[in-house]
Amino acid sequence: MSGDASGDGGDSRVTPDADSRPLPGEQPGPDERDHPEGRRNLEGIRIDPVVEAEHESRRAVISALVEDEPGVLARVSGLVSRRQFNIESLTVGPTTVDGHSRITMVVEETDPGIDQIEKQMAKLKPVISVGEVAGDAVTSELVLLKVEADDPAAVHAVSEMYDGRTVDAGPETITVELTGDKASIDNAIGAFDRFGIVEIARTGPTALARGDTPTAPGEKPGTAGEPTTHDD
């Protein structure tokens, strides 16, 4: 029995007219296609467009209390570097509690970038607490300077000026140890430059909040044997 194929029980799907389909040469090129916002870094990870917006970069010190387990430092530094954030320095050391370490990281980033670093680090399982250190925190770093020994008396005088000490002296070079905040270390390096700096090793700063304020949010300042983790 012949009938109208468009009647009840027939195939109601709409087939596009072949003449309306774009020819291969008429399809948009790569530069004409829509693209999601934001760019990708070298590893293919999408970079938040908010972080890419115009914001003034600033120097920030971030402190993280972490469980001391193999690979934790590599995981933290890898997470930050994959997102192409600028790490100025990174230090790690033990705390008053066995099995816990403190990571101090200095970054030069925008406010959205600093916020993203904290959020991404907080997602890592070994990280107990993390946050930016307050601007009035106590910060200090160490530098070893090896300079030419042509004028030992002058080297000693400059060392005393910056509360440094001589840790090695020979006929060709003198090595001086200095500690202090970033500004004082920068000034000291500038002062020793006139002697001829042969080698330099700089730790980068570490920091603790003043008074009873926790260095990382939620952290409890503790004594030896007392847990420094935050409440669940």
Beta strands, then each sheet from edge to edge (+ up, - down):
strand 1: 58-67
strand 2: 87-94
strand 3: 100-109
strand 4: 127-132
strand 5: 138-148
strand 6: 165-169
strand 7: 173-180
strand 8: 197-202
strand 9: 206-208
sheet 1: 2+ 3- 1+ 4-
sheet 2: 6+ 7- 5+ 8-
sheet 3: 6+ 7- 5+ 9-
end
